[in-house]
């Protein structure tokens, strides 16, 4: 078991790096930050040379691979890190210096239990991508097929396990302080981060995710998922068909190739909605580096380490919320929040509807280019605080991906209106799923299914009763022994203060000499 002093040492080191990149200034400026925390931030950055603009992404890259993934997770939580930092972290690209090909070749043979020559005619030693968890090489199989081979970095699983343990330790102490920290549920944030990361560290899971999404989107024209080569895939290695195309971020190349940028933007938005609302299963890492446009205009997606799921009831609520916001039906949007138990029942639904109107009305009917995303997010997070809404972890990935998709769509067509594109699809989906014909068909299907299961239902009645609320149960959280619980009760406040100092990098002179 890792000792508290080891966790504190790591936190001090990371805090000092954040300070050098100017990444603590946002905490100081935030009016919700307690005065003592602001003072600690000033101490942490004492003597450092900082950039004019905070470099949040640079700070997380400097800390290491696990921090890069944590930064991508925090991009979904502007209520924790602030809107400016979240927007910067959202496009955190985990490009890292590549591992020597000799090491990658050893990992490749170790992962597939065969010499490389028995599986591939050739493997390009220069990687086409080098990220925090794995790097990708182009190769040709012994059958002559062009493929991409993704290989885990040596020792990456052990490194992630070490850092995540410190994240869990820090989150438990922060949440125990109560107040806003408890409402934001940092332990749950880390628990979800850990679960997502463990999936990414098993490339068989990523391959299965790609295969499942490929099946779900197979009938959709203009959107493609590459096929998996299961004979050359394991927990440490994933092989999939090669994608030839132009990165969706290269607007000049797309124009030169004759692609319709507005059509690409609308198709990207609609395909995301089809994944999230129709299938309840979506690609949750849709940044610009993971999307290509093929010669025929097809959008091809890669990198399926992070996927999102939404259960059927939550998808109904999501569709109604989106449609309610597009049509200005704030009362129905508010009612859904209460039905889903996102807002505690002791609040007033009409008051919540009015608060939503204050945010929604200034944005309806305007193109994205005319909206202040920062002001809108500030207003939304003020509402969540005012109405005691806790974090809904099952929607974090959805929120992150929606912002990513909006960013890419806006780069392709600055005048696009996301609501106008989404509204017809959402309306038709609601009509198809909740209309009279669908209701009758669903009832017949459910009644037949119920009769067939009646004997088992009698034995397991409790499992057949639907649960209230739209959020799934929270994952189990690790037991963490708090450092102040070891001390006498009268020194509890001292240890809380000491921990906060460590958390925000308030190292002493020795630490400044060590990392400055």
C-alpha positions in Angstrom: 0.0 0.0 0.0 1.4 3.4 -1.0 2.3 5.7 1.9 0.6 9.1 2.3 4.0 10.8 2.0 4.4 9.3 -1.5 1.0 10.7 -2.6 1.8 14.1 -1.1 5.2 14.1 -2.9 3.6 13.4 -6.3 0.9 16.0 -5.7 3.6 18.6 -4.8 5.5 17.8 -8.0 2.4 17.9 -10.2 1.2 21.2 -8.5 4.6 22.8 -9.3 4.3 21.8 -12.9 0.8 23.3 -13.1 2.1 26.5 -11.6 4.9 26.8 -14.1 2.4 26.6 -17.0 0.1 29.2 -15.5 -2.6 26.6 -14.9 -3.3 27.7 -11.3 -4.3 31.3 -12.2 -7.8 30.2 -13.2 -8.4 28.9 -9.7 -7.3 32.2 -8.3 -9.7 34.2 -10.5 -12.7 31.9 -9.9 -15.1 33.7 -7.5 -16.1 30.3 -6.1 -12.6 29.5 -4.9 -12.1 29.9 -1.2 -9.7 32.7 -0.1 -7.3 30.3 1.5 -7.0 28.2 -1.6 -6.3 31.3 -3.7 -3.4 32.1 -1.3 -2.0 28.6 -1.7 -2.1 28.9 -5.4 -0.1 32.1 -5.2 2.5 30.4 -3.0 2.7 27.5 -5.4 3.6 29.7 -8.4 6.0 31.9 -6.4 9.2 32.3 -8.4 8.0 30.6 -11.5 8.1 32.1 -15.0 4.7 31.7 -16.5 3.2 32.1 -20.0 0.9 35.1 -20.7 -2.0 32.7 -21.3 -2.4 29.6 -19.2 -1.3 26.4 -20.9 -3.5 23.8 -19.3 -2.9 21.2 -22.0 0.9 21.7 -21.8 0.8 21.2 -18.1 -0.9 17.9 -18.3 1.4 16.7 -21.1 4.4 17.7 -18.9 3.1 15.7 -15.9 2.7 12.5 -18.0 0.5 9.9 -19.8 -2.0 9.4 -17.0 -2.4 13.2 -16.5 -3.1 13.5 -20.2 -6.0 11.1 -19.9 -7.2 12.8 -16.7 -7.0 16.2 -18.5 -9.3 14.8 -21.2 -11.7 13.7 -18.5 -11.6 17.0 -16.8 -12.5 18.6 -20.1 -16.0 17.4 -19.4 -16.1 19.2 -16.1 -16.0 23.0 -16.5 -17.9 23.2 -13.2 -14.7 21.9 -11.6 -11.8 23.4 -13.6 -13.5 26.4 -15.1 -14.8 27.0 -18.7 -11.5 28.4 -20.0 -9.5 25.4 -18.8 -12.1 22.9 -20.0 -12.2 24.4 -23.5 -8.4 24.2 -23.6 -8.3 20.6 -22.3 -11.0 19.4 -24.7 -8.5 19.5 -27.5 -5.7 18.0 -25.5 -3.9 15.8 -28.1 -1.9 13.1 -26.4 1.0 13.2 -28.9 4.2 12.0 -27.2 7.7 11.2 -28.4 7.6 7.7 -29.9 9.0 4.6 -28.3 12.0 3.1 -30.2 10.8 0.6 -32.8 12.9 -2.2 -31.3 10.8 -2.0 -28.1 7.6 -1.8 -30.0 8.6 -4.9 -32.0 9.2 -6.8 -28.7 5.8 -5.8 -27.4 4.2 -6.8 -30.7 5.7 -10.3 -30.6 4.9 -10.5 -26.9 1.3 -9.5 -27.4 0.7 -11.9 -30.4 3.0 -14.8 -29.3 4.5 -15.0 -32.7 7.5 -13.5 -34.6 6.6 -10.4 -36.5 7.6 -12.1 -39.8 4.9 -14.7 -39.5 2.2 -12.1 -39.3 3.3 -9.2 -41.4 5.2 -8.8 -44.7 6.4 -5.4 -43.4 5.9 -3.0 -40.5 6.9 0.7 -41.0 9.3 1.5 -38.2 8.1 5.2 -38.2 4.8 5.5 -36.3 1.9 7.3 -37.8 0.7 8.2 -34.3 2.3 8.2 -30.8 -0.1 8.7 -28.0 0.0 8.4 -24.2 -1.2 4.8 -24.1 -0.1 3.3 -27.4 1.5 4.1 -30.8 0.3 3.1 -34.3 2.3 1.7 -37.2 1.3 1.1 -40.8 1.9 -2.5 -41.9 1.1 -5.1 -44.6 -0.1 -8.5 -43.6 1.2 -11.7 -45.0 -2.0 -11.8 -47.1 -1.1 -8.4 -48.6 -3.7 -6.2 -46.8 -2.8 -2.7 -45.6 -3.5 -2.4 -41.9 -2.9 -0.2 -38.9 -1.2 -1.9 -35.9 -1.8 -0.3 -32.5 0.7 -1.4 -29.7 0.6 -0.5 -26.0 3.6 1.4 -24.7 6.0 -0.8 -22.6 5.2 -0.5 -18.8 2.2 1.8 -19.4 -0.2 -0.3 -17.3 2.0 -0.2 -14.3 2.5 3.6 -14.6 -1.2 4.3 -14.9 -2.0 2.1 -11.9 0.5 4.1 -9.8 -0.9 7.5 -10.7 -4.5 6.6 -10.5 -4.0 5.4 -6.9 -2.8 9.0 -6.0 -5.8 10.5 -7.8 -8.1 8.3 -5.7 -6.3 9.3 -2.5 -6.4 13.0 -3.3 -10.1 12.9 -4.4 -11.1 11.2 -1.2 -9.5 13.9 0.9 -10.9 16.7 -1.2 -14.4 15.3 -1.0 -14.2 14.8 2.8 -13.8 18.6 3.1 -17.5 18.9 2.2 -19.2 22.0 0.6 -18.9 22.4 -3.1 -16.2 19.7 -3.4 -18.6 17.1 -2.0 -21.4 18.2 -4.5 -19.0 17.9 -7.4 -18.2 14.3 -6.4 -14.5 14.1 -7.3 -14.2 10.5 -6.1 -16.8 9.5 -8.7 -15.0 11.5 -11.4 -11.8 9.5 -10.7 -13.7 6.3 -10.5 -15.2 6.8 -14.0 -11.8 7.9 -15.2 -10.2 4.7 -13.9 -12.9 2.6 -15.5 -12.5 4.3 -18.9 -8.7 4.1 -18.7 -8.7 0.4 -17.8 -10.8 -0.2 -21.0 -8.3 1.7 -23.1 -5.4 -0.4 -21.6 -7.0 -3.6 -22.9 -6.9 -3.4 -26.7 -9.3 -6.3 -27.1 -12.0 -4.2 -25.5 -11.2 -1.4 -27.9 -11.4 -3.9 -30.8 -14.8 -5.1 -29.5 -16.1 -1.6 -29.2 -15.1 -0.8 -32.8 -16.7 -4.0 -34.0 -20.0 -3.3 -32.1 -20.2 0.3 -33.4 -19.4 -0.9 -37.0 -22.5 -3.2 -36.7 -24.7 -0.5 -35.3 -23.7 2.0 -38.1 -23.4 -0.4 -41.0 -26.6 0.8 -42.6 -25.7 4.5 -42.4 -24.3 5.9 -45.6 -21.3 8.2 -45.5 -20.0 7.0 -42.1 -17.5 4.1 -41.7 -15.8 2.2 -39.0 -12.7 0.1 -40.1 -12.9 -3.7 -39.7 -10.9 -5.5 -37.0 -8.3 -8.2 -37.8 -9.0 -10.5 -34.9 -6.2 -12.9 -35.8 -3.7 -10.1 -35.1 -5.4 -8.6 -32.0 -4.8 -9.2 -28.3 -4.8 -7.3 -25.0 -1.6 -5.5 -26.0 -2.0 -5.3 -29.8 -4.9 -4.3 -32.1 -4.9 -4.6 -35.9 -7.5 -3.0 -38.1 -7.9 -2.1 -41.8 -6.0 1.0 -43.0 -8.0 4.2 -43.6 -6.9 6.3 -46.6 -8.3 9.8 -46.2 -7.8 13.5 -45.3 -8.0 14.5 -41.7 -11.2 16.4 -41.1 -9.1 19.3 -39.6 -7.4 20.0 -42.9 -10.0 22.3 -44.4 -7.8 23.5 -47.3 -7.1 19.9 -48.5 -10.8 19.0 -48.1 -11.8 22.0 -50.3 -9.1 21.2 -52.9 -10.5 17.6 -53.1 -13.9 19.0 -53.8 -15.7 18.0 -50.6 -18.9 19.8 -49.4 -17.8 21.1 -46.0 -21.4 22.0 -45.0 -22.6 18.5 -45.9 -19.8 17.0 -43.9 -20.7 19.1 -40.9 -24.4 18.1 -41.0 -23.6 14.5 -41.6 -21.2 14.4 -38.6 -23.8 15.9 -36.3 -26.6 13.5 -37.5 -24.3 10.4 -37.2 -23.4 11.4 -33.7 -27.1 11.8 -32.8 -27.9 8.4 -34.4 -25.2 6.8 -32.3 -26.2 8.4 -29.0 -30.0 8.5 -29.3 -30.9 5.6 -31.6 -28.2 3.1 -30.7 -27.4 4.4 -27.2 -23.7 3.6 -28.0 -21.4 6.3 -29.3 -17.8 7.1 -30.2 -16.8 9.3 -27.3 -13.4 10.5 -28.6 -14.4 12.3 -31.7 -11.7 14.9 -31.8 -10.3 16.1 -35.2 -7.3 13.7 -35.2 -9.7 10.7 -35.1 -11.9 11.6 -38.1 -10.9 11.2 -41.8 -12.7 12.0 -45.0 -12.3 9.4 -47.7 -12.2 10.1 -51.5 -15.9 9.5 -51.9 -16.8 11.8 -49.0 -17.3 9.1 -46.4 -16.4 10.1 -42.9 -14.2 7.3 -41.3 -13.6 7.2 -37.5 -10.7 5.6 -35.7 -9.6 5.2 -32.0 -12.4 3.5 -30.0 -10.8 3.4 -26.6 -13.4 5.7 -25.1 -17.0 4.8 -25.8 -20.3 6.0 -24.2 -23.5 4.2 -23.4 -26.9 5.5 -22.5 -29.8 3.3 -21.4 -33.1 3.3 -23.2 -35.0 5.5 -20.6 -32.2 8.0 -20.5 -32.2 8.2 -24.3 -35.9 9.1 -24.2 -35.2 11.8 -21.7 -32.2 13.1 -23.7 -34.3 13.3 -26.9 -37.1 15.1 -25.1 -34.6 17.5 -23.5 -33.0 18.3 -26.8 -36.3 18.8 -28.6 -37.7 20.8 -25.7 -34.7 23.2 -25.8 -35.1 23.6 -29.6 -38.8 24.4 -29.4 -38.7 26.4 -26.2 -40.7 23.9 -24.2 -38.8 24.6 -21.0 -41.6 23.2 -18.7 -41.2 19.8 -20.3 -37.4 19.9 -20.0 -37.8 20.8 -16.4 -40.3 18.0 -15.8 -37.8 15.5 -17.3 -35.1 16.6 -14.9 -37.4 15.9 -12.0 -38.6 12.6 -13.4 -35.0 11.5 -13.9 -34.3 12.7 -10.4 -31.4 14.9 -11.6 -33.0 17.7 -9.5 -34.0 16.9 -6.0 -37.8 16.8 -5.5 -37.9 19.5 -2.8 -37.3 22.1 -5.6 -40.1 23.6 -7.6 -40.4 22.4 -11.2 -41.8 25.7 -12.5 -38.9 27.7 -10.9 -36.5 25.3 -12.6 -38.3 25.8 -16.0 -37.9 29.6 -15.6 -34.2 29.2 -14.9 -33.8 27.1 -18.0 -35.6 29.7 -20.1 -33.1 32.3 -18.9 -30.3 30.2 -20.4 -32.1 28.8 -23.5 -33.9 31.8 -24.9 -30.8 33.9 -25.7 -29.3 31.0 -27.8 -32.3 29.7 -29.8 -32.2 30.3 -33.5 -28.6 31.8 -33.5 -25.7 30.2 -35.3 -22.9 29.0 -33.2 -20.6 31.8 -34.3 -22.9 34.3 -32.5 -23.1 32.5 -29.2 -21.0 32.9 -26.2 -20.4 29.4 -25.1 -18.6 30.6 -22.0 -21.6 32.7 -20.8 -24.0 29.9 -21.5 -21.9 27.4 -19.6 -21.5 29.8 -16.7 -25.3 30.2 -16.6 -25.9 26.4 -16.8 -23.5 25.7 -13.9 -25.1 28.4 -11.8 -28.4 26.6 -12.3 -26.9 23.3 -11.2 -25.6 24.9 -8.1 -28.8 26.7 -7.3 -30.9 23.5 -7.7 -28.5 21.2 -6.0 -28.0 19.0 -9.1 -25.3 16.4 -8.5 -22.9 15.3 -11.2 -24.4 12.7 -13.5 -21.4 10.5 -14.5 -23.3 8.6 -17.2 -23.8 11.9 -19.1 -20.2 13.2 -18.8 -19.0 11.5 -22.0 -22.0 12.6 -23.9 -21.5 16.2 -22.9 -17.8 16.1 -23.8 -18.5 14.5 -27.2 -21.3 16.9 -28.0 -18.9 19.8 -27.5 -16.3 18.1 -29.6 -18.8 17.5 -32.5 -20.0 21.0 -32.3 -16.4 22.3 -32.5 -15.6 20.2 -35.6 -18.9 21.1 -37.3 -18.3 24.8 -36.6 -14.8 24.6 -38.1 -16.4 23.1 -41.3 -19.3 25.5 -41.4 -19.0 28.5 -39.0 -22.7 29.5 -39.6 -24.1 26.1 -38.8 -27.0 26.0 -36.2 -26.7 22.8 -34.2 -30.3 23.0 -33.0 -31.7 23.4 -36.6 -29.7 20.4 -37.7 -30.7 18.2 -34.7 -34.4 19.2 -34.4 -35.8 17.2 -37.4 -34.0 14.1 -36.5 -34.9 14.2 -32.8 -38.5 15.0 -33.6 -38.8 12.0 -36.0 -37.1 9.7 -33.5 -39.5 10.8 -30.7 -42.4 10.3 -33.1 -41.2 6.8 -34.1 -40.4 5.7 -30.6 -43.2 7.3 -28.6 -45.9 7.8 -31.2 -49.1 5.6 -31.2 -47.9 3.0 -33.7 -44.7 2.5 -31.9 -46.5 2.4 -28.5 -48.9 -0.4 -29.8 -46.0 -2.4 -31.3 -44.0 -2.0 -28.1 -46.9 -3.1 -26.0 -47.5 -6.2 -28.1 -43.8 -7.1 -27.9 -43.7 -6.5 -24.2 -46.8 -8.5 -23.5 -45.6 -11.6 -25.4 -42.2 -11.3 -23.8 -43.8 -11.0 -20.4 -45.9 -14.2 -20.9 -42.9 -16.1 -22.0 -41.0 -15.0 -18.9 -43.8 -15.4 -16.4 -42.4 -18.4 -14.5 -39.0 -16.7 -14.1 -40.7 -13.4 -13.1 -42.5 -15.0 -10.2 -39.1 -16.2 -8.9 -37.3 -12.9 -9.5 -40.0 -10.3 -9.3 -37.7 -7.7 -7.7 -35.4 -7.8 -10.7 -38.3 -7.0 -13.1 -39.4 -3.9 -11.3 -37.8 -0.9 -13.1 -35.7 1.4 -11.0 -36.4 5.1 -10.6 -34.2 7.7 -12.0 -32.1 7.9 -15.2 -28.7 7.5 -13.7 -27.1 4.0 -13.2 -25.8 3.0 -9.9 -22.4 4.6 -9.0 -19.4 2.3 -9.2 -17.9 1.1 -6.0 -15.3 3.5 -4.6 -12.0 2.4 -3.0 -11.5 2.6 0.7 -9.1 5.4 1.4 -7.7 6.1 4.9 -7.8 9.8 5.4 -4.6 11.3 6.9 -6.5 13.4 9.4 -8.5 10.4 10.7 -5.2 9.1 12.0 -4.7 12.1 14.2 -6.4 13.5 17.2 -9.7 15.2 16.5 -8.3 18.6 17.6 -5.7 18.5 14.9 -8.2 17.7 12.1 -8.4 21.2 10.7 -4.6 21.4 10.6 -4.3 18.2 8.5 -7.0 19.4 6.2 -5.1 22.6 5.6 -1.8 20.7 5.1 -3.5 18.4 2.6 -5.0 21.4 0.6 -1.5 23.0 0.5 -0.1 19.8 -1.0 -2.9 19.4 -3.4 -2.4 22.8 -5.0 1.4 22.5 -5.1 2.3 24.7 -2.1 5.8 23.3 -1.8 8.3 24.9 0.4 11.7 26.3 -0.6 13.2 22.9 -1.0 10.5 21.9 -3.5 11.0 25.1 -5.5 14.7 24.4 -5.8 14.0 20.8 -6.8 11.4 21.5 -9.5 12.0 25.1 -10.3 
